[in-house]
Amino acid sequence: MTVEYLGELRCEATHLRSGNTLITDAPPDNKGRGEAFSPTDLLCTSLAACMMTIIGITAREKEIPLEKMHVAIEKVMASDPRRVAAIRLAFDIHVDTFTEKQLAMLKNAAITCPVAKSIHPDIQIEIHWK
């Protein structure tokens, strides 16, 4: 991956293998325009996407018919120093039928994903399951 500063508090990241790009922008409460994901938004989004990916892998391996998933993300910022204080995730997993054991397996897969294991323990991660 590479990242280039474009000016005006905006960056463009490139995934070298695929050529896909994304833009980041500073949020309005930190002198930016807020016209794209902020770097801290990407941190929270990365956590949700990693959890969903690992749930998908687990569902495939365990033959759990996973139809659809949605996660609503809330980022809570703190100041002094400015940082992410909490990430709140609301999972909505659509599965035709599954047992409590299968659900527990999917939840465990989510909380043990690589991004979750990489986030500093001072950042609170709150997960709500539907």
C-alpha positions in Angstrom: 0.0 0.0 0.0 1.0 3.6 -0.5 -0.5 6.9 0.7 0.0 10.2 -1.0 -0.8 13.6 0.7 -3.0 15.5 -1.8 -3.1 18.8 0.2 -6.0 20.4 2.1 -5.9 17.6 4.7 -6.7 14.9 2.1 -4.8 11.7 1.3 -5.1 9.0 -1.3 -4.3 5.5 -0.4 -3.5 2.9 -3.1 -3.7 -0.9 -2.7 -0.8 -1.9 -4.9 -2.0 -5.4 -5.8 -5.4 -4.3 -7.1 -4.9 -0.7 -7.9 -7.9 0.3 -5.8 -7.8 3.6 -4.2 -9.5 5.5 -1.3 -9.5 9.0 -0.2 -9.3 10.2 3.4 -10.3 13.6 4.6 -9.9 15.3 8.0 -13.3 15.6 9.8 -15.0 19.0 10.3 -14.3 18.9 14.0 -10.5 18.6 13.2 -10.1 21.4 10.6 -11.2 19.3 7.6 -14.0 19.2 5.2 -15.3 15.7 6.2 -16.0 14.8 2.6 -14.5 11.3 2.9 -13.6 8.7 5.6 -11.3 10.1 8.2 -8.3 7.9 9.3 -10.2 7.2 12.6 -13.3 6.3 10.6 -11.2 3.8 8.7 -10.0 2.3 12.0 -13.6 1.6 13.1 -14.6 0.4 9.6 -11.6 -1.9 9.5 -12.7 -3.5 12.7 -16.2 -4.1 11.4 -15.0 -5.4 8.0 -12.5 -7.7 9.6 -15.1 -9.1 12.0 -17.6 -9.7 9.2 -14.9 -11.4 7.0 -13.9 -13.8 9.8 -17.6 -14.5 10.5 -18.0 -15.2 6.8 -15.0 -17.6 6.8 -16.3 -19.4 9.9 -19.8 -19.7 8.5 -18.4 -21.1 5.2 -16.2 -23.6 7.1 -19.0 -24.7 9.4 -21.6 -24.8 6.7 -23.8 -22.2 8.4 -26.0 -20.6 5.7 -25.1 -17.0 6.2 -27.3 -14.9 3.9 -26.5 -11.3 4.8 -24.8 -9.2 7.5 -25.0 -5.5 8.3 -23.0 -3.6 11.0 -23.8 0.0 12.1 -20.7 1.7 13.5 -20.5 4.5 16.1 -17.1 6.1 16.8 -16.7 7.8 20.1 -13.8 10.3 20.2 -11.9 11.6 23.2 -9.7 14.7 23.6 -6.5 15.4 25.3 -5.1 13.6 23.5 -7.5 13.4 20.5 -8.1 9.7 20.0 -10.8 7.0 19.5 -12.1 6.2 22.9 -14.8 3.6 21.9 -16.1 1.8 18.9 -19.7 0.6 19.1 -20.8 -2.0 16.6 -24.4 -3.2 16.1 -24.4 -6.5 14.2 -27.4 -7.7 12.3 -26.7 -11.2 11.0 -29.3 -12.8 8.7 -29.2 -16.6 9.0 -32.2 -18.8 8.1 -31.7 -21.1 11.1 -28.8 -21.6 13.5 -28.2 -23.0 16.9 -27.0 -21.2 20.0 -23.7 -23.1 19.5 -23.3 -21.8 16.0 -24.1 -18.3 17.0 -21.6 -18.5 19.8 -19.0 -19.7 17.2 -19.7 -16.7 15.0 -19.5 -14.2 17.8 -16.2 -15.8 19.0 -14.9 -15.6 15.4 -15.7 -11.9 15.3 -14.1 -10.9 18.6 -10.9 -12.8 17.8 -10.3 -11.3 14.4 -6.9 -9.8 13.6 -8.0 -6.2 13.8 -9.7 -6.7 17.1 -6.6 -8.3 18.5 -4.5 -5.3 17.2 -6.6 -2.5 18.8 -5.2 -1.1 22.0 -7.0 -2.3 25.1 -7.7 1.3 26.1 -10.2 1.6 23.2 -13.5 0.2 24.4 -15.2 -2.1 21.9 -18.9 -2.6 22.5 -20.8 -5.1 20.4 -24.5 -5.5 20.2 -26.0 -8.6 18.3 -29.3 -8.8 16.6 
